[in-house]
């Protein structure tokens, strides 16, 4: 169950970062690549632990971005 929460948080915050943040294009591309790798690990190779960790890293990174950069 916790892996689904991490996946939902990572996907939701990652989508917000890509669509609504004032980040640079380089940062957006990096987050987009991490999201793609996470989804491929989960669906393509069935590596749930690695995928969950990547989703959690994305969520924490975006939350830190919002905290310190003030992205609405």
N, CA, C and O atoms as a DFTB+ gen file, in Angstrom:
288 C
 N C O
     1  1       0.815      -1.196       0.000
     2  2       0.000       0.000       0.000
     3  2       0.862       1.265       0.000
     4  3       0.541       2.243      -0.674
     5  1       1.950       1.235       0.756
     6  2       2.799       2.418       0.811
     7  2       3.478       2.682      -0.534
     8  3       3.799       3.828      -0.850
     9  1       3.699       1.629      -1.326
    10  2       4.301       1.850      -2.637
    11  2       3.335       2.581      -3.563
    12  3       3.766       3.346      -4.425
    13  1       2.039       2.355      -3.396
    14  2       1.042       3.072      -4.199
    15  2       0.959       4.538      -3.792
    16  3       0.759       5.409      -4.639
    17  1       1.111       4.812      -2.507
    18  2       1.117       6.201      -2.034
    19  2       2.337       6.929      -2.583
    20  3       2.228       8.067      -3.039
    21  1       3.497       6.281      -2.541
    22  2       4.715       6.888      -3.085
    23  2       4.578       7.118      -4.586
    24  3       5.005       8.152      -5.101
    25  1       3.984       6.157      -5.286
    26  2       3.807       6.310      -6.733
    27  2       2.852       7.457      -7.045
    28  3       3.112       8.257      -7.943
    29  1       1.757       7.536      -6.313
    30  2       0.791       8.614      -6.546
    31  2       1.403       9.971      -6.226
    32  3       1.211      10.931      -6.973
    33  1       2.133      10.057      -5.127
    34  2       2.771      11.323      -4.757
    35  2       3.825      11.718      -5.785
    36  3       3.903      12.879      -6.185
    37  1       4.634      10.752      -6.211
    38  2       5.666      11.045      -7.205
    39  2       5.091      11.481      -8.532
    40  3       5.571      12.438      -9.141
    41  1       4.055      10.775      -8.986
    42  2       3.434      11.141     -10.265
    43  2       2.717      12.478     -10.179
    44  3       2.834      13.306     -11.082
    45  1       1.980      12.691      -9.105
    46  2       1.241      13.945      -8.954
    47  2       2.151      15.149      -8.830
    48  3       1.962      16.146      -9.526
    49  1       3.132      15.067      -7.954
    50  2       4.057      16.189      -7.782
    51  2       4.950      16.365      -9.006
    52  3       5.300      17.488      -9.369
    53  1       5.317      15.257      -9.637
    54  2       6.108      15.365     -10.867
    55  2       5.335      16.047     -11.980
    56  3       5.890      16.857     -12.723
    57  1       4.047      15.719     -12.096
    58  2       3.211      16.376     -13.105
    59  2       3.064      17.853     -12.804
    60  3       3.125      18.682     -13.712
    61  1       2.871      18.194     -11.525
    62  2       2.791      19.620     -11.161
    63  2       4.085      20.321     -11.554
    64  3       4.054      21.417     -12.114
    65  1       5.228      19.689     -11.261
    66  2       6.520      20.291     -11.556
    67  2       6.678      20.540     -13.042
    68  3       7.182      21.586     -13.451
    69  1       6.245      19.577     -13.857
    70  2       6.394      19.720     -15.304
    71  2       5.461      20.773     -15.878
    72  3       5.833      21.495     -16.804
    73  1       4.254      20.867     -15.340
    74  2       3.241      21.729     -15.944
    75  2       3.143      23.125     -15.328
    76  3       2.838      24.083     -16.038
    77  1       3.393      23.259     -14.044
    78  2       3.075      24.514     -13.371
    79  2       4.248      25.240     -12.726
    80  3       4.101      26.405     -12.357
    81  1       5.390      24.612     -12.576
    82  2       6.478      25.255     -11.843
    83  2       7.225      26.239     -12.742
    84  3       7.095      26.230     -13.967
    85  1       8.008      27.084     -12.082
    86  2       8.815      28.054     -12.817
    87  2      10.271      27.578     -12.929
    88  3      11.203      28.382     -12.942
    89  1      10.437      26.282     -13.007
    90  2      11.772      25.687     -13.084
    91  2      12.349      25.831     -14.494
    92  3      11.642      26.136     -15.455
    93  1      13.637      25.603     -14.574
    94  2      14.305      25.672     -15.876
    95  2      13.925      24.458     -16.720
    96  3      13.433      23.452     -16.210
    97  1      14.162      24.579     -18.004
    98  2      13.879      23.461     -18.909
    99  2      14.733      22.243     -18.573
   100  3      14.276      21.106     -18.684
   101  1      15.954      22.483     -18.168
   102  2      16.849      21.372     -17.803
   103  2      16.291      20.592     -16.614
   104  3      16.325      19.362     -16.613
   105  1      15.783      21.286     -15.616
   106  2      15.198      20.619     -14.448
   107  2      13.939      19.853     -14.836
   108  3      13.719      18.740     -14.359
   109  1      13.124      20.430     -15.685
   110  2      11.907      19.741     -16.137
   111  2      12.236      18.471     -16.913
   112  3      11.582      17.444     -16.735
   113  1      13.237      18.541     -17.764
   114  2      13.648      17.360     -18.526
   115  2      14.167      16.283     -17.578
   116  3      13.880      15.100     -17.765
   117  1      14.923      16.684     -16.571
   118  2      15.436      15.719     -15.592
   119  2      14.325      15.015     -14.845
   120  3      14.366      13.796     -14.676
   121  1      13.330      15.766     -14.393
   122  2      12.210      15.159     -13.681
   123  2      11.393      14.281     -14.626
   124  3      10.940      13.206     -14.232
   125  1      11.203      14.719     -15.850
   126  2      10.465      13.903     -16.816
   127  2      11.183      12.576     -17.069
   128  3      10.536      11.531     -17.142
   129  1      12.497      12.604     -17.201
   130  2      13.253      11.369     -17.407
   131  2      13.153      10.450     -16.189
   132  3      13.021       9.235     -16.340
   133  1      13.216      11.021     -14.985
   134  2      13.060      10.203     -13.784
   135  2      11.681       9.562     -13.718
   136  3      11.546       8.405     -13.317
   137  1      10.665      10.308     -14.110
   138  2       9.314       9.746     -14.121
   139  2       9.202       8.600     -15.121
   140  3       8.597       7.570     -14.825
   141  1       9.780       8.777     -16.294
   142  2       9.737       7.723     -17.311
   143  2      10.481       6.483     -16.827
   144  3       9.993       5.365     -16.988
   145  1      11.652       6.675     -16.239
   146  2      12.424       5.537     -15.734
   147  2      11.644       4.822     -14.630
   148  3      11.633       3.592     -14.576
   149  1      10.997       5.581     -13.757
   150  2      10.218       4.968     -12.674
   151  2       9.070       4.127     -13.208
   152  3       8.835       3.010     -12.746
   153  1       8.366       4.670     -14.176
   154  2       7.235       3.931     -14.752
   155  2       7.723       2.693     -15.503
   156  3       7.112       1.629     -15.403
   157  1       8.806       2.822     -16.246
   158  2       9.342       1.668     -16.977
   159  2       9.825       0.593     -16.010
   160  3       9.615      -0.596     -16.253
   161  1      10.470       0.998     -14.917
   162  2      10.909       0.016     -13.928
   163  2       9.719      -0.720     -13.321
   164  3       9.786      -1.925     -13.080
   165  1       8.644      -0.001     -13.077
   166  2       7.476      -0.617     -12.450
   167  2       6.728      -1.507     -13.428
   168  3       6.440      -2.662     -13.116
   169  1       6.412      -0.988     -14.601
   170  2       5.564      -1.728     -15.533
   171  2       6.344      -2.671     -16.447
   172  3       5.873      -3.763     -16.763
   173  1       7.521      -2.253     -16.865
   174  2       8.268      -3.041     -17.833
   175  2       9.105      -4.145     -17.224
   176  3       9.178      -5.245     -17.771
   177  1       9.736      -3.861     -16.097
   178  2      10.669      -4.827     -15.517
   179  2      10.223      -5.357     -14.163
   180  3      10.873      -6.240     -13.604
   181  1       9.133      -4.839     -13.629
   182  2       8.568      -5.281     -12.354
   183  2       9.562      -5.147     -11.190
   184  3       9.634      -6.016     -10.320
   185  1      10.315      -4.057     -11.189
   186  2      11.214      -3.726     -10.079
   187  2      10.502      -2.725      -9.180
   188  3      10.727      -1.519      -9.279
   189  1       9.658      -3.225      -8.319
   190  2       8.800      -2.363      -7.509
   191  2       9.581      -1.546      -6.487
   192  3       9.248      -0.383      -6.260
   193  1      10.593      -2.107      -5.875
   194  2      11.341      -1.375      -4.852
   195  2      12.087      -0.198      -5.477
   196  3      12.037       0.916      -4.955
   197  1      12.770      -0.437      -6.577
   198  2      13.503       0.639      -7.242
   199  2      12.549       1.718      -7.738
   200  3      12.842       2.907      -7.619
   201  1      11.432       1.318      -8.283
   202  2      10.447       2.261      -8.772
   203  2       9.876       3.093      -7.633
   204  3       9.722       4.307      -7.766
   205  1       9.563       2.449      -6.518
   206  2       9.022       3.164      -5.372
   207  2      10.033       4.162      -4.826
   208  3       9.666       5.278      -4.459
   209  1      11.292       3.775      -4.770
   210  2      12.326       4.698      -4.300
   211  2      12.468       5.903      -5.225
   212  3      12.625       7.030      -4.754
   213  1      12.415       5.677      -6.521
   214  2      12.499       6.800      -7.455
   215  2      11.291       7.730      -7.333
   216  3      11.443       8.951      -7.377
   217  1      10.098       7.163      -7.182
   218  2       8.916       8.000      -6.984
   219  2       9.039       8.817      -5.705
   220  3       8.677       9.993      -5.683
   221  1       9.547       8.204      -4.643
   222  2       9.722       8.927      -3.382
   223  2      10.767      10.036      -3.526
   224  3      10.597      11.123      -2.974
   225  1      11.833       9.769      -4.256
   226  2      12.860      10.786      -4.486
   227  2      12.295      11.953      -5.279
   228  3      12.597      13.108      -4.980
   229  1      11.487      11.670      -6.276
   230  2      10.853      12.732      -7.062
   231  2       9.953      13.582      -6.175
   232  3      10.003      14.811      -6.228
   233  1       9.129      12.927      -5.358
   234  2       8.208      13.658      -4.488
   235  2       8.969      14.537      -3.505
   236  3       8.611      15.699      -3.317
   237  1      10.005      14.007      -2.879
   238  2      10.783      14.784      -1.914
   239  2      11.481      15.942      -2.610
   240  3      11.503      17.058      -2.090
   241  1      12.047      15.686      -3.775
   242  2      12.732      16.755      -4.507
   243  2      11.803      17.883      -4.913
   244  3      12.167      19.053      -4.798
   245  1      10.611      17.553      -5.384
   246  2       9.650      18.586      -5.781
   247  2       9.159      19.354      -4.559
   248  3       8.992      20.572      -4.622
   249  1       8.927      18.662      -3.453
   250  2       8.515      19.351      -2.231
   251  2       9.603      20.298      -1.736
   252  3       9.301      21.392      -1.260
   253  1      10.858      19.889      -1.845
   254  2      11.955      20.787      -1.472
   255  2      12.023      21.985      -2.419
   256  3      12.279      23.109      -1.988
   257  1      11.797      21.742      -3.694
   258  2      11.764      22.837      -4.661
   259  2      10.679      23.849      -4.289
   260  3      10.920      25.056      -4.278
   261  1       9.482      23.341      -3.985
   262  2       8.366      24.222      -3.619
   263  2       8.668      24.990      -2.344
   264  3       8.312      26.163      -2.230
   265  1       9.313      24.349      -1.393
   266  2       9.614      24.991      -0.112
   267  2      10.631      26.109      -0.289
   268  3      10.426      27.212       0.217
   269  1      11.702      25.847      -0.985
   270  2      12.804      26.805      -1.055
   271  2      12.713      27.754      -2.237
   272  3      13.340      28.814      -2.224
   273  1      11.960      27.404      -3.238
   274  2      11.836      28.284      -4.406
   275  2      10.496      28.999      -4.415
   276  3      10.324      29.997      -5.113
   277  1       9.548      28.491      -3.642
   278  2       8.259      29.143      -3.538
   279  2       7.401      28.973      -4.764
   280  3       6.758      29.928      -5.200
   281  1       7.373      27.775      -5.337
   282  2       6.591      27.550      -6.548
   283  2       5.150      27.212      -6.234
   284  3       4.839      26.053      -5.958
   285  1       4.266      28.189      -6.270
   286  2       2.873      28.212      -6.028
   287  2       2.045      27.061      -6.042
   288  3       0.839      27.165      -5.820
